[in-house]
Amino acid sequence: MGIRQPADLIGADAFALYQRICKLTGKRHDPCVLDTYMAAVDFMNGASPRDWWSYTAQRKREYPDF
């Protein structure tokens, strides 16, 4: 996926990462994977650490089809 170190997530698009993993593996992954990417990208962009599941409501608002 091109992510070699945590700093590679700075400025990344969590949804694009999710789409990339789905394309690379040829299957749709559980939406919690997107929540996890959202948490990791947010943290690397300077946010306080939060559990991945605290992003579920945001993901449901921003990406209602997932």
PDB file of N, H, CA, C and O in Angstrom:
ATOM      1  N   MET A   1       0.806  -1.200   0.000  1.00  0.00           N
ATOM      2  CA  MET A   1       0.000   0.000   0.000  1.00  0.00           C
ATOM      3  C   MET A   1       0.842   1.254   0.000  1.00  0.00           C
ATOM      4  O   MET A   1       0.305   2.354  -0.136  1.00  0.00           O
ATOM      5  N   GLY A   2       2.137   1.119   0.148  1.00  0.00           N
ATOM      6  H   GLY A   2       2.572   0.225   0.258  1.00  0.00           H
ATOM      7  CA  GLY A   2       2.994   2.280   0.144  1.00  0.00           C
ATOM      8  C   GLY A   2       3.199   2.904   1.513  1.00  0.00           C
ATOM      9  O   GLY A   2       3.846   3.945   1.628  1.00  0.00           O
ATOM     10  N   ILE A   3       2.667   2.292   2.533  1.00  0.00           N
ATOM     11  H   ILE A   3       2.141   1.446   2.439  1.00  0.00           H
ATOM     12  CA  ILE A   3       2.843   2.800   3.896  1.00  0.00           C
ATOM     13  C   ILE A   3       3.975   1.993   4.529  1.00  0.00           C
ATOM     14  O   ILE A   3       3.838   0.797   4.784  1.00  0.00           O
ATOM     15  N   ARG A   4       5.076   2.660   4.772  1.00  0.00           N
ATOM     16  H   ARG A   4       5.187   3.632   4.565  1.00  0.00           H
ATOM     17  CA  ARG A   4       6.249   1.982   5.331  1.00  0.00           C
ATOM     18  C   ARG A   4       6.503   2.349   6.784  1.00  0.00           C
ATOM     19  O   ARG A   4       7.112   1.587   7.535  1.00  0.00           O
ATOM     20  N   GLN A   5       6.029   3.518   7.165  1.00  0.00           N
ATOM     21  H   GLN A   5       5.533   4.136   6.555  1.00  0.00           H
ATOM     22  CA  GLN A   5       6.226   3.987   8.536  1.00  0.00           C
ATOM     23  C   GLN A   5       5.044   4.878   8.897  1.00  0.00           C
ATOM     24  O   GLN A   5       4.368   5.393   8.007  1.00  0.00           O
ATOM     25  N   PRO A   6       4.786   5.065  10.182  1.00  0.00           N
ATOM     26  CA  PRO A   6       3.627   5.857  10.593  1.00  0.00           C
ATOM     27  C   PRO A   6       3.570   7.241   9.950  1.00  0.00           C
ATOM     28  O   PRO A   6       2.488   7.727   9.622  1.00  0.00           O
ATOM     29  N   ALA A   7       4.710   7.868   9.771  1.00  0.00           N
ATOM     30  H   ALA A   7       5.589   7.473  10.038  1.00  0.00           H
ATOM     31  CA  ALA A   7       4.734   9.216   9.182  1.00  0.00           C
ATOM     32  C   ALA A   7       4.158   9.242   7.769  1.00  0.00           C
ATOM     33  O   ALA A   7       3.743  10.298   7.290  1.00  0.00           O
ATOM     34  N   ASP A   8       4.129   8.090   7.097  1.00  0.00           N
ATOM     35  H   ASP A   8       4.466   7.232   7.486  1.00  0.00           H
ATOM     36  CA  ASP A   8       3.551   8.030   5.755  1.00  0.00           C
ATOM     37  C   ASP A   8       2.048   8.305   5.769  1.00  0.00           C
ATOM     38  O   ASP A   8       1.458   8.575   4.723  1.00  0.00           O
ATOM     39  N   LEU A   9       1.431   8.238   6.937  1.00  0.00           N
ATOM     40  H   LEU A   9       1.911   8.018   7.787  1.00  0.00           H
ATOM     41  CA  LEU A   9      -0.003   8.498   7.061  1.00  0.00           C
ATOM     42  C   LEU A   9      -0.340   9.979   7.180  1.00  0.00           C
ATOM     43  O   LEU A   9      -1.505  10.359   7.059  1.00  0.00           O
ATOM     44  N   ILE A  10       0.654  10.812   7.414  1.00  0.00           N
ATOM     45  H   ILE A  10       1.601  10.504   7.512  1.00  0.00           H
ATOM     46  CA  ILE A  10       0.404  12.246   7.540  1.00  0.00           C
ATOM     47  C   ILE A  10      -0.145  12.773   6.220  1.00  0.00           C
ATOM     48  O   ILE A  10       0.473  12.628   5.165  1.00  0.00           O
ATOM     49  N   GLY A  11      -1.310  13.381   6.307  1.00  0.00           N
ATOM     50  H   GLY A  11      -1.812  13.499   7.164  1.00  0.00           H
ATOM     51  CA  GLY A  11      -1.956  13.935   5.127  1.00  0.00           C
ATOM     52  C   GLY A  11      -2.652  12.908   4.245  1.00  0.00           C
ATOM     53  O   GLY A  11      -3.193  13.257   3.196  1.00  0.00           O
ATOM     54  N   ALA A  12      -2.644  11.641   4.663  1.00  0.00           N
ATOM     55  H   ALA A  12      -2.204  11.358   5.515  1.00  0.00           H
ATOM     56  CA  ALA A  12      -3.276  10.589   3.868  1.00  0.00           C
ATOM     57  C   ALA A  12      -4.798  10.706   3.941  1.00  0.00           C
ATOM     58  O   ALA A  12      -5.345  11.338   4.845  1.00  0.00           O
ATOM     59  N   ASP A  13      -5.460  10.090   2.981  1.00  0.00           N
ATOM     60  H   ASP A  13      -5.016   9.576   2.247  1.00  0.00           H
ATOM     61  CA  ASP A  13      -6.914  10.031   2.928  1.00  0.00           C
ATOM     62  C   ASP A  13      -7.318   8.629   3.369  1.00  0.00           C
ATOM     63  O   ASP A  13      -7.046   7.650   2.673  1.00  0.00           O
ATOM     64  N   ALA A  14      -7.971   8.535   4.532  1.00  0.00           N
ATOM     65  H   ALA A  14      -8.192   9.329   5.097  1.00  0.00           H
ATOM     66  CA  ALA A  14      -8.333   7.231   5.086  1.00  0.00           C
ATOM     67  C   ALA A  14      -9.235   6.443   4.143  1.00  0.00           C
ATOM     68  O   ALA A  14      -9.080   5.230   4.009  1.00  0.00           O
ATOM     69  N   PHE A  15     -10.171   7.119   3.493  1.00  0.00           N
ATOM     70  H   PHE A  15     -10.297   8.105   3.602  1.00  0.00           H
ATOM     71  CA  PHE A  15     -11.075   6.423   2.576  1.00  0.00           C
ATOM     72  C   PHE A  15     -10.305   5.891   1.362  1.00  0.00           C
ATOM     73  O   PHE A  15     -10.581   4.790   0.886  1.00  0.00           O
ATOM     74  N   ALA A  16      -9.362   6.656   0.872  1.00  0.00           N
ATOM     75  H   ALA A  16      -9.139   7.551   1.259  1.00  0.00           H
ATOM     76  CA  ALA A  16      -8.538   6.195  -0.248  1.00  0.00           C
ATOM     77  C   ALA A  16      -7.714   4.970   0.161  1.00  0.00           C
ATOM     78  O   ALA A  16      -7.536   4.049  -0.635  1.00  0.00           O
ATOM     79  N   LEU A  17      -7.217   4.960   1.390  1.00  0.00           N
ATOM     80  H   LEU A  17      -7.362   5.709   2.037  1.00  0.00           H
ATOM     81  CA  LEU A  17      -6.480   3.792   1.875  1.00  0.00           C
ATOM     82  C   LEU A  17      -7.390   2.572   1.920  1.00  0.00           C
ATOM     83  O   LEU A  17      -6.996   1.474   1.526  1.00  0.00           O
ATOM     84  N   TYR A  18      -8.606   2.776   2.402  1.00  0.00           N
ATOM     85  H   TYR A  18      -8.925   3.668   2.722  1.00  0.00           H
ATOM     86  CA  TYR A  18      -9.575   1.676   2.465  1.00  0.00           C
ATOM     87  C   TYR A  18      -9.876   1.148   1.062  1.00  0.00           C
ATOM     88  O   TYR A  18      -9.890  -0.062   0.837  1.00  0.00           O
ATOM     89  N   GLN A  19     -10.114   2.052   0.133  1.00  0.00           N
ATOM     90  H   GLN A  19     -10.103   3.035   0.315  1.00  0.00           H
ATOM     91  CA  GLN A  19     -10.387   1.633  -1.240  1.00  0.00           C
ATOM     92  C   GLN A  19      -9.202   0.877  -1.830  1.00  0.00           C
ATOM     93  O   GLN A  19      -9.379  -0.093  -2.567  1.00  0.00           O
ATOM     94  N   ARG A  20      -7.993   1.326  -1.500  1.00  0.00           N
ATOM     95  H   ARG A  20      -7.849   2.114  -0.900  1.00  0.00           H
ATOM     96  CA  ARG A  20      -6.788   0.687  -2.031  1.00  0.00           C
ATOM     97  C   ARG A  20      -6.649  -0.744  -1.507  1.00  0.00           C
ATOM     98  O   ARG A  20      -6.330  -1.653  -2.274  1.00  0.00           O
ATOM     99  N   ILE A  21      -6.886  -0.951  -0.206  1.00  0.00           N
ATOM    100  H   ILE A  21      -7.145  -0.212   0.417  1.00  0.00           H
ATOM    101  CA  ILE A  21      -6.749  -2.314   0.334  1.00  0.00           C
ATOM    102  C   ILE A  21      -7.805  -3.235  -0.267  1.00  0.00           C
ATOM    103  O   ILE A  21      -7.535  -4.407  -0.529  1.00  0.00           O
ATOM    104  N   CYS A  22      -9.004  -2.706  -0.485  1.00  0.00           N
ATOM    105  H   CYS A  22      -9.223  -1.754  -0.272  1.00  0.00           H
ATOM    106  CA  CYS A  22     -10.056  -3.517  -1.115  1.00  0.00           C
ATOM    107  C   CYS A  22      -9.669  -3.895  -2.545  1.00  0.00           C
ATOM    108  O   CYS A  22      -9.879  -5.030  -2.972  1.00  0.00           O
ATOM    109  N   LYS A  23      -9.113  -2.952  -3.268  1.00  0.00           N
ATOM    110  H   LYS A  23      -8.942  -2.030  -2.921  1.00  0.00           H
ATOM    111  CA  LYS A  23      -8.700  -3.228  -4.647  1.00  0.00           C
ATOM    112  C   LYS A  23      -7.542  -4.222  -4.689  1.00  0.00           C
ATOM    113  O   LYS A  23      -7.543  -5.146  -5.501  1.00  0.00           O
ATOM    114  N   LEU A  24      -6.558  -4.032  -3.816  1.00  0.00           N
ATOM    115  H   LEU A  24      -6.558  -3.281  -3.156  1.00  0.00           H
ATOM    116  CA  LEU A  24      -5.388  -4.910  -3.801  1.00  0.00           C
ATOM    117  C   LEU A  24      -5.748  -6.353  -3.448  1.00  0.00           C
ATOM    118  O   LEU A  24      -5.151  -7.292  -3.975  1.00  0.00           O
ATOM    119  N   THR A  25      -6.710  -6.524  -2.570  1.00  0.00           N
ATOM    120  H   THR A  25      -7.195  -5.762  -2.142  1.00  0.00           H
ATOM    121  CA  THR A  25      -7.076  -7.867  -2.124  1.00  0.00           C
ATOM    122  C   THR A  25      -8.242  -8.451  -2.918  1.00  0.00           C
ATOM    123  O   THR A  25      -8.530  -9.644  -2.826  1.00  0.00           O
ATOM    124  N   GLY A  26      -8.907  -7.602  -3.695  1.00  0.00           N
ATOM    125  H   GLY A  26      -8.673  -6.633  -3.770  1.00  0.00           H
ATOM    126  CA  GLY A  26     -10.026  -8.075  -4.494  1.00  0.00           C
ATOM    127  C   GLY A  26     -11.284  -8.367  -3.716  1.00  0.00           C
ATOM    128  O   GLY A  26     -12.142  -9.119  -4.176  1.00  0.00           O
ATOM    129  N   LYS A  27     -11.406  -7.767  -2.515  1.00  0.00           N
ATOM    130  H   LYS A  27     -10.709  -7.156  -2.141  1.00  0.00           H
ATOM    131  CA  LYS A  27     -12.624  -7.966  -1.735  1.00  0.00           C
ATOM    132  C   LYS A  27     -12.900  -6.736  -0.877  1.00  0.00           C
ATOM    133  O   LYS A  27     -12.001  -5.954  -0.567  1.00  0.00           O
ATOM    134  N   ARG A  28     -14.155  -6.590  -0.509  1.00  0.00           N
ATOM    135  H   ARG A  28     -14.885  -7.225  -0.761  1.00  0.00           H
ATOM    136  CA  ARG A  28     -14.544  -5.491   0.370  1.00  0.00           C
ATOM    137  C   ARG A  28     -14.277  -5.899   1.811  1.00  0.00           C
ATOM    138  O   ARG A  28     -14.737  -6.945   2.268  1.00  0.00           O
ATOM    139  N   HIS A  29     -13.537  -5.071   2.514  1.00  0.00           N
ATOM    140  H   HIS A  29     -13.164  -4.221   2.144  1.00  0.00           H
ATOM    141  CA  HIS A  29     -13.198  -5.352   3.902  1.00  0.00           C
ATOM    142  C   HIS A  29     -14.249  -4.775   4.837  1.00  0.00           C
ATOM    143  O   HIS A  29     -15.026  -3.897   4.463  1.00  0.00           O
ATOM    144  N   ASP A  30     -14.253  -5.280   6.040  1.00  0.00           N
ATOM    145  H   ASP A  30     -13.621  -5.993   6.344  1.00  0.00           H
ATOM    146  CA  ASP A  30     -15.169  -4.807   7.066  1.00  0.00           C
ATOM    147  C   ASP A  30     -15.010  -3.295   7.228  1.00  0.00           C
ATOM    148  O   ASP A  30     -13.886  -2.795   7.181  1.00  0.00           O
ATOM    149  N   PRO A  31     -16.095  -2.563   7.416  1.00  0.00           N
ATOM    150  CA  PRO A  31     -16.006  -1.115   7.586  1.00  0.00           C
ATOM    151  C   PRO A  31     -15.147  -0.678   8.783  1.00  0.00           C
ATOM    152  O   PRO A  31     -14.680   0.460   8.821  1.00  0.00           O
ATOM    153  N   CYS A  32     -14.939  -1.560   9.745  1.00  0.00           N
ATOM    154  H   CYS A  32     -15.318  -2.485   9.714  1.00  0.00           H
ATOM    155  CA  CYS A  32     -14.091  -1.175  10.880  1.00  0.00           C
ATOM    156  C   CYS A  32     -12.656  -0.939  10.430  1.00  0.00           C
ATOM    157  O   CYS A  32     -11.899  -0.252  11.116  1.00  0.00           O
ATOM    158  N   VAL A  33     -12.274  -1.500   9.286  1.00  0.00           N
ATOM    159  H   VAL A  33     -12.889  -2.059   8.729  1.00  0.00           H
ATOM    160  CA  VAL A  33     -10.943  -1.219   8.738  1.00  0.00           C
ATOM    161  C   VAL A  33     -10.851   0.260   8.371  1.00  0.00           C
ATOM    162  O   VAL A  33      -9.826   0.898   8.612  1.00  0.00           O
ATOM    163  N   LEU A  34     -11.913   0.803   7.793  1.00  0.00           N
ATOM    164  H   LEU A  34     -12.746   0.285   7.597  1.00  0.00           H
ATOM    165  CA  LEU A  34     -11.948   2.234   7.484  1.00  0.00           C
ATOM    166  C   LEU A  34     -11.880   3.043   8.767  1.00  0.00           C
ATOM    167  O   LEU A  34     -11.169   4.046   8.825  1.00  0.00           O
ATOM    168  N   ASP A  35     -12.608   2.623   9.803  1.00  0.00           N
ATOM    169  H   ASP A  35     -13.185   1.808   9.756  1.00  0.00           H
ATOM    170  CA  ASP A  35     -12.542   3.319  11.099  1.00  0.00           C
ATOM    171  C   ASP A  35     -11.107   3.339  11.617  1.00  0.00           C
ATOM    172  O   ASP A  35     -10.645   4.350  12.146  1.00  0.00           O
ATOM    173  N   THR A  36     -10.410   2.226  11.465  1.00  0.00           N
ATOM    174  H   THR A  36     -10.785   1.404  11.036  1.00  0.00           H
ATOM    175  CA  THR A  36      -9.029   2.123  11.929  1.00  0.00           C
ATOM    176  C   THR A  36      -8.114   3.054  11.149  1.00  0.00           C
ATOM    177  O   THR A  36      -7.251   3.714  11.729  1.00  0.00           O
ATOM    178  N   TYR A  37      -8.301   3.108   9.832  1.00  0.00           N
ATOM    179  H   TYR A  37      -9.002   2.573   9.361  1.00  0.00           H
ATOM    180  CA  TYR A  37      -7.513   4.043   9.031  1.00  0.00           C
ATOM    181  C   TYR A  37      -7.811   5.481   9.442  1.00  0.00           C
ATOM    182  O   TYR A  37      -6.900   6.305   9.530  1.00  0.00           O
ATOM    183  N   MET A  38      -9.078   5.785   9.694  1.00  0.00           N
ATOM    184  H   MET A  38      -9.818   5.117   9.623  1.00  0.00           H
ATOM    185  CA  MET A  38      -9.438   7.141  10.112  1.00  0.00           C
ATOM    186  C   MET A  38      -8.734   7.499  11.419  1.00  0.00           C
ATOM    187  O   MET A  38      -8.219   8.608  11.567  1.00  0.00           O
ATOM    188  N   ALA A  39      -8.713   6.573  12.354  1.00  0.00           N
ATOM    189  H   ALA A  39      -9.131   5.672  12.235  1.00  0.00           H
ATOM    190  CA  ALA A  39      -8.058   6.810  13.648  1.00  0.00           C
ATOM    191  C   ALA A  39      -6.557   7.020  13.477  1.00  0.00           C
ATOM    192  O   ALA A  39      -5.982   7.935  14.065  1.00  0.00           O
ATOM    193  N   ALA A  40      -5.929   6.173  12.674  1.00  0.00           N
ATOM    194  H   ALA A  40      -6.396   5.430  12.196  1.00  0.00           H
ATOM    195  CA  ALA A  40      -4.482   6.269  12.485  1.00  0.00           C
ATOM    196  C   ALA A  40      -4.087   7.559  11.772  1.00  0.00           C
ATOM    197  O   ALA A  40      -3.131   8.224  12.171  1.00  0.00           O
ATOM    198  N   VAL A  41      -4.819   7.911  10.723  1.00  0.00           N
ATOM    199  H   VAL A  41      -5.595   7.371  10.399  1.00  0.00           H
ATOM    200  CA  VAL A  41      -4.509   9.138   9.978  1.00  0.00           C
ATOM    201  C   VAL A  41      -4.740  10.355  10.862  1.00  0.00           C
ATOM    202  O   VAL A  41      -3.917  11.270  10.885  1.00  0.00           O
ATOM    203  N   ASP A  42      -5.845  10.373  11.585  1.00  0.00           N
ATOM    204  H   ASP A  42      -6.513   9.629  11.566  1.00  0.00           H
ATOM    205  CA  ASP A  42      -6.151  11.487  12.473  1.00  0.00           C
ATOM    206  C   ASP A  42      -5.044  11.663  13.518  1.00  0.00           C
ATOM    207  O   ASP A  42      -4.591  12.781  13.765  1.00  0.00           O
ATOM    208  N   PHE A  43      -4.618  10.565  14.123  1.00  0.00           N
ATOM    209  H   PHE A  43      -4.986   9.657  13.922  1.00  0.00           H
ATOM    210  CA  PHE A  43      -3.553  10.616  15.125  1.00  0.00           C
ATOM    211  C   PHE A  43      -2.247  11.135  14.519  1.00  0.00           C
ATOM    212  O   PHE A  43      -1.578  11.981  15.114  1.00  0.00           O
ATOM    213  N   MET A  44      -1.892  10.640  13.363  1.00  0.00           N
ATOM    214  H   MET A  44      -2.435   9.954  12.880  1.00  0.00           H
ATOM    215  CA  MET A  44      -0.638  11.078  12.742  1.00  0.00           C
ATOM    216  C   MET A  44      -0.702  12.529  12.281  1.00  0.00           C
ATOM    217  O   MET A  44       0.334  13.161  12.076  1.00  0.00           O
ATOM    218  N   ASN A  45      -1.905  13.055  12.119  1.00  0.00           N
ATOM    219  H   ASN A  45      -2.746  12.541  12.286  1.00  0.00           H
ATOM    220  CA  ASN A  45      -2.058  14.467  11.769  1.00  0.00           C
ATOM    221  C   ASN A  45      -2.144  15.358  13.012  1.00  0.00           C
ATOM    222  O   ASN A  45      -2.424  16.552  12.906  1.00  0.00           O
ATOM    223  N   GLY A  46      -1.903  14.775  14.183  1.00  0.00           N
ATOM    224  H   GLY A  46      -1.676  13.805  14.269  1.00  0.00           H
ATOM    225  CA  GLY A  46      -1.788  15.575  15.401  1.00  0.00           C
ATOM    226  C   GLY A  46      -2.928  15.479  16.384  1.00  0.00           C
ATOM    227  O   GLY A  46      -2.887  16.134  17.425  1.00  0.00           O
ATOM    228  N   ALA A  47      -3.945  14.689  16.098  1.00  0.00           N
ATOM    229  H   ALA A  47      -3.978  14.156  15.252  1.00  0.00           H
ATOM    230  CA  ALA A  47      -5.069  14.545  17.028  1.00  0.00           C
ATOM    231  C   ALA A  47      -4.658  13.678  18.222  1.00  0.00           C
ATOM    232  O   ALA A  47      -3.704  12.904  18.143  1.00  0.00           O
ATOM    233  N   SER A  48      -5.370  13.817  19.289  1.00  0.00           N
ATOM    234  H   SER A  48      -6.145  14.446  19.353  1.00  0.00           H
ATOM    235  CA  SER A  48      -5.151  12.950  20.447  1.00  0.00           C
ATOM    236  C   SER A  48      -5.527  11.524  20.069  1.00  0.00           C
ATOM    237  O   SER A  48      -6.414  11.317  19.241  1.00  0.00           O
ATOM    238  N   PRO A  49      -4.868  10.545  20.662  1.00  0.00           N
ATOM    239  CA  PRO A  49      -5.203   9.163  20.331  1.00  0.00           C
ATOM    240  C   PRO A  49      -6.625   8.818  20.775  1.00  0.00           C
ATOM    241  O   PRO A  49      -7.060   9.185  21.867  1.00  0.00           O
ATOM    242  N   ARG A  50      -7.343   8.093  19.890  1.00  0.00           N
ATOM    243  H   ARG A  50      -6.989   7.795  19.004  1.00  0.00           H
ATOM    244  CA  ARG A  50      -8.695   7.622  20.190  1.00  0.00           C
ATOM    245  C   ARG A  50      -8.821   6.195  19.668  1.00  0.00           C
ATOM    246  O   ARG A  50      -8.172   5.823  18.690  1.00  0.00           O
ATOM    247  N   ASP A  51      -9.646   5.415  20.316  1.00  0.00           N
ATOM    248  H   ASP A  51     -10.173   5.717  21.110  1.00  0.00           H
ATOM    249  CA  ASP A  51      -9.903   4.058  19.849  1.00  0.00           C
ATOM    250  C   ASP A  51     -10.562   4.104  18.476  1.00  0.00           C
ATOM    251  O   ASP A  51     -11.292   5.044  18.159  1.00  0.00           O
ATOM    252  N   TRP A  52     -10.299   3.076  17.659  1.00  0.00           N
ATOM    253  H   TRP A  52      -9.707   2.313  17.916  1.00  0.00           H
ATOM    254  CA  TRP A  52     -10.857   3.062  16.301  1.00  0.00           C
ATOM    255  C   TRP A  52     -12.371   3.129  16.314  1.00  0.00           C
ATOM    256  O   TRP A  52     -12.963   3.748  15.429  1.00  0.00           O
ATOM    257  N   TRP A  53     -13.016   2.506  17.298  1.00  0.00           N
ATOM    258  H   TRP A  53     -12.535   2.004  18.016  1.00  0.00           H
ATOM    259  CA  TRP A  53     -14.483   2.472  17.311  1.00  0.00           C
ATOM    260  C   TRP A  53     -15.096   3.825  17.626  1.00  0.00           C
ATOM    261  O   TRP A  53     -16.296   4.019  17.428  1.00  0.00           O
ATOM    262  N   SER A  54     -14.307   4.749  18.104  1.00  0.00           N
ATOM    263  H   SER A  54     -13.333   4.591  18.265  1.00  0.00           H
ATOM    264  CA  SER A  54     -14.844   6.097  18.326  1.00  0.00           C
ATOM    265  C   SER A  54     -15.030   6.842  16.999  1.00  0.00           C
ATOM    266  O   SER A  54     -15.600   7.933  16.979  1.00  0.00           O
ATOM    267  N   TYR A  55     -14.559   6.267  15.906  1.00  0.00           N
ATOM    268  H   TYR A  55     -14.096   5.380  15.923  1.00  0.00           H
ATOM    269  CA  TYR A  55     -14.717   6.852  14.571  1.00  0.00           C
ATOM    270  C   TYR A  55     -15.908   6.268  13.811  1.00  0.00           C
ATOM    271  O   TYR A  55     -16.222   6.718  12.709  1.00  0.00           O
ATOM    272  N   THR A  56     -16.568   5.274  14.392  1.00  0.00           N
ATOM    273  H   THR A  56     -16.313   4.908  15.287  1.00  0.00           H
ATOM    274  CA  THR A  56     -17.663   4.607  13.688  1.00  0.00           C
ATOM    275  C   THR A  56     -18.795   5.561  13.328  1.00  0.00           C
ATOM    276  O   THR A  56     -19.276   5.545  12.195  1.00  0.00           O
ATOM    277  N   ALA A  57     -19.222   6.378  14.258  1.00  0.00           N
ATOM    278  H   ALA A  57     -18.832   6.391  15.179  1.00  0.00           H
ATOM    279  CA  ALA A  57     -20.316   7.317  13.981  1.00  0.00           C
ATOM    280  C   ALA A  57     -19.924   8.309  12.885  1.00  0.00           C
ATOM    281  O   ALA A  57     -20.728   8.618  12.006  1.00  0.00           O
ATOM    282  N   GLN A  58     -18.700   8.800  12.940  1.00  0.00           N
ATOM    283  H   GLN A  58     -18.047   8.549  13.655  1.00  0.00           H
ATOM    284  CA  GLN A  58     -18.210   9.721  11.902  1.00  0.00           C
ATOM    285  C   GLN A  58     -18.193   9.032  10.549  1.00  0.00           C
ATOM    286  O   GLN A  58     -18.625   9.612   9.553  1.00  0.00           O
ATOM    287  N   ARG A  59     -17.696   7.791  10.500  1.00  0.00           N
ATOM    288  H   ARG A  59     -17.346   7.319  11.309  1.00  0.00           H
ATOM    289  CA  ARG A  59     -17.664   7.047   9.245  1.00  0.00           C
ATOM    290  C   ARG A  59     -19.066   6.839   8.692  1.00  0.00           C
ATOM    291  O   ARG A  59     -19.283   6.951   7.485  1.00  0.00           O
ATOM    292  N   LYS A  60     -20.007   6.540   9.560  1.00  0.00           N
ATOM    293  H   LYS A  60     -19.831   6.449  10.540  1.00  0.00           H
ATOM    294  CA  LYS A  60     -21.385   6.324   9.115  1.00  0.00           C
ATOM    295  C   LYS A  60     -22.003   7.610   8.550  1.00  0.00           C
ATOM    296  O   LYS A  60     -22.821   7.564   7.631  1.00  0.00           O
ATOM    297  N   ARG A  61     -21.602   8.751   9.110  1.00  0.00           N
ATOM    298  H   ARG A  61     -20.938   8.788   9.856  1.00  0.00           H
ATOM    299  CA  ARG A  61     -22.085  10.040   8.586  1.00  0.00           C
ATOM    300  C   ARG A  61     -21.427  10.370   7.249  1.00  0.00           C
ATOM    301  O   ARG A  61     -22.103  10.757   6.295  1.00  0.00           O
ATOM    302  N   GLU A  62     -20.112  10.216   7.186  1.00  0.00           N
ATOM    303  H   GLU A  62     -19.563   9.902   7.960  1.00  0.00           H
ATOM    304  CA  GLU A  62     -19.356  10.620   6.001  1.00  0.00           C
ATOM    305  C   GLU A  62     -19.416   9.612   4.854  1.00  0.00           C
ATOM    306  O   GLU A  62     -19.333   9.990   3.685  1.00  0.00           O
ATOM    307  N   TYR A  63     -19.560   8.349   5.186  1.00  0.00           N
ATOM    308  H   TYR A  63     -19.628   8.042   6.135  1.00  0.00           H
ATOM    309  CA  TYR A  63     -19.581   7.283   4.182  1.00  0.00           C
ATOM    310  C   TYR A  63     -20.754   6.346   4.482  1.00  0.00           C
ATOM    311  O   TYR A  63     -20.547   5.202   4.885  1.00  0.00           O
ATOM    312  N   PRO A  64     -21.976   6.825   4.287  1.00  0.00           N
ATOM    313  CA  PRO A  64     -23.157   6.042   4.700  1.00  0.00           C
ATOM    314  C   PRO A  64     -23.321   4.705   3.970  1.00  0.00           C
ATOM    315  O   PRO A  64     -24.067   3.843   4.432  1.00  0.00           O
ATOM    316  N   ASP A  65     -22.648   4.525   2.861  1.00  0.00           N
ATOM    317  H   ASP A  65     -22.042   5.225   2.485  1.00  0.00           H
ATOM    318  CA  ASP A  65     -22.760   3.265   2.125  1.00  0.00           C
ATOM    319  C   ASP A  65     -21.849   2.177   2.684  1.00  0.00           C
ATOM    320  O   ASP A  65     -21.831   1.058   2.171  1.00  0.00           O
ATOM    321  N   PHE A  66     -21.089   2.502   3.741  1.00  0.00           N
ATOM    322  H   PHE A  66     -21.104   3.411   4.158  1.00  0.00           H
ATOM    323  CA  PHE A  66     -20.161   1.528   4.303  1.00  0.00           C
ATOM    324  C   PHE A  66     -20.577   1.179   5.692  1.00  0.00           C
ATOM    325  O   PHE A  66     -19.922   0.368   6.347  1.00  0.00           O
TER     326      PHE A  66
END
